[in-house]
Amino acid sequence: MPSTYLFFRYISYFLNAVDEHSLQAPFVYQLYTSVIKADKRYYAFDKIEKYRTELLHDDRELMITDLGAGSRVSNSKVRKISSISRSGLSNRKFSRLLFRLIDHMKSEHVLELGTSLGINTLYMANAGKQVSVTTFEGCTETAEVAKGLFEKAEATNISLVQGNIDNNLVKYLNSHTNIDLVYFDANHRYQPTISYFKLCLPYINEKSIFIFDDIHWSKEMNKAWEEIKLHPMVTLSIDLFDAGIVFFRKELSKEHYVLTF
């Protein structure tokens, strides 16, 4: 059972996580205190949270096309938007972290693998005037809800690519040369996660960031995370339990941190 596995993974995380008092590396200390732990409110947050509230009360039913590892809550092919919102959307704390990371790093070219209903997409798209977000979603009806949300929010810096990510990501990458940030939140299984990771690697730069959602969701995802941490191009990895973050800065010595979030 994934829930049982997740519980024991959290216990391990809880026992090993540290805060700023244990951090000596200047880059990691500043990142933790100014971005990860920071709780500064920005003008866009309230507006986006109103959209989240609307989704939580939206009882329209969607036919779900699931190309990933499925849901922990329901395997039904027909689900209400309100149900998807309650179980599938990131909490606001994590959504705001995505915003702060992009704002802090001044990321421009952002990819999101797994749009869902689009709340995290909006957070990332609002993190700076320089930001352009391309988001990929496999489920047609979910993608349509997200498109409607982006139009309502007048988020003209978001491009949504609907269809199988396995095919669409390759096509996208073949026509682009640079990625500043990738948020991996699509197929929570070992092989697809590693495949997407390796596909995106040739397009990174010194300031690129990869964020992997649900790294402890299952044994498969934990295996993928452990492999990603050890990749020779990864110089810094951070485990926040909800997600893992990796950096590729050559000036950093290879280190791994488990941080309280």
CORLIN-V499736 format. One record per backbone hydrogen bond with DSSP energy under -0.5 kcal/mol. NH is the residue of the N-H (numbers start at 1). CO is the residue of the C=O. E is the energy in kcal/mol with one decimal. If there is no record, write none. Layout:
NH/CO/E
NH/CO/E
This chain:
5/1/-2.2
6/2/-2.9
7/3/-2.0
8/4/-1.9
9/5/-2.1
10/6/-2.3
11/7/-1.9
12/8/-1.8
13/9/-2.4
14/10/-3.3
15/11/-2.0
16/12/-1.0
16/13/-0.8
17/13/-2.0
18/258/-2.2
22/19/-1.8
23/20/-1.4
24/22/-0.5
29/25/-2.6
30/26/-2.5
31/27/-2.2
32/28/-2.6
33/29/-2.6
34/30/-2.7
35/31/-1.6
36/31/-2.2
37/32/-3.4
45/42/-1.4
46/42/-0.5
47/43/-0.5
48/44/-2.0
49/45/-2.5
50/46/-1.4
51/47/-1.3
52/48/-1.9
53/49/-2.2
54/50/-2.0
55/51/-2.1
56/52/-2.2
57/53/-0.8
57/54/-0.7
58/55/-1.5
59/57/-0.7
62/79/-2.9
64/62/-0.8
64/77/-4.1
66/64/-0.7
67/65/-0.7
79/62/-2.1
79/77/-0.5
81/60/-2.4
82/58/-1.9
84/80/-2.2
85/81/-2.4
86/82/-2.0
87/83/-1.9
88/84/-3.0
89/84/-0.6
89/85/-1.0
94/91/-0.5
95/91/-2.2
96/92/-2.3
97/93/-1.2
98/94/-1.9
99/95/-1.6
100/96/-2.5
101/97/-2.7
102/98/-2.0
103/99/-2.5
104/100/-3.0
105/101/-2.4
106/102/-1.1
107/102/-1.4
110/108/-0.9
110/132/-2.7
111/181/-2.8
112/134/-2.2
113/183/-2.9
114/112/-1.0
114/136/-2.3
115/136/-1.0
118/115/-1.8
122/118/-2.0
123/119/-2.0
124/120/-2.4
125/121/-2.5
126/122/-1.6
127/124/-1.4
131/128/-1.5
132/108/-3.1
133/157/-2.7
134/110/-2.7
135/133/-0.5
135/159/-2.8
136/112/-2.8
137/161/-2.2
140/138/-0.6
141/63/-0.5
143/139/-2.3
144/140/-1.8
145/141/-1.5
146/142/-2.2
147/143/-2.6
148/144/-2.1
149/145/-1.9
150/146/-2.5
151/147/-2.2
152/148/-2.2
153/149/-2.2
154/151/-1.0
155/150/-2.6
156/154/-1.5
158/155/-1.0
159/133/-2.8
161/135/-3.1
161/159/-0.5
162/160/-0.6
163/137/-2.5
167/164/-1.1
168/164/-2.5
169/165/-2.6
171/167/-1.6
172/168/-2.3
173/169/-2.8
174/170/-2.0
175/171/-0.5
175/172/-1.5
176/173/-1.4
179/203/-2.5
180/109/-2.4
181/109/-1.7
182/209/-2.1
183/111/-2.5
184/182/-0.6
184/211/-3.3
185/113/-2.4
185/183/-0.8
188/186/-0.8
189/187/-2.4
193/189/-1.7
194/190/-2.5
195/191/-2.5
196/192/-2.9
197/193/-2.2
198/194/-2.4
199/195/-2.2
200/196/-2.0
201/197/-1.3
202/198/-0.6
203/200/-1.9
204/201/-1.7
208/205/-1.6
209/180/-1.9
210/246/-1.9
211/182/-3.0
212/244/-3.1
213/184/-2.5
213/211/-0.6
214/242/-2.3
216/241/-0.5
217/214/-1.6
222/218/-2.4
223/219/-2.3
224/220/-2.2
225/221/-2.5
226/222/-2.4
227/223/-1.9
228/224/-2.4
229/225/-2.4
230/226/-1.1
231/227/-0.6
231/228/-1.1
234/231/-1.5
235/233/-0.5
235/247/-2.1
236/247/-1.3
237/255/-1.9
238/245/-2.7
239/257/-3.1
240/238/-0.6
240/243/-2.8
242/240/-2.3
244/212/-2.4
245/238/-2.6
246/210/-2.5
247/236/-2.6
248/208/-0.7
252/249/-1.3
255/235/-1.9
257/237/-2.5
259/239/-2.1
259/257/-0.6
260/18/-2.5
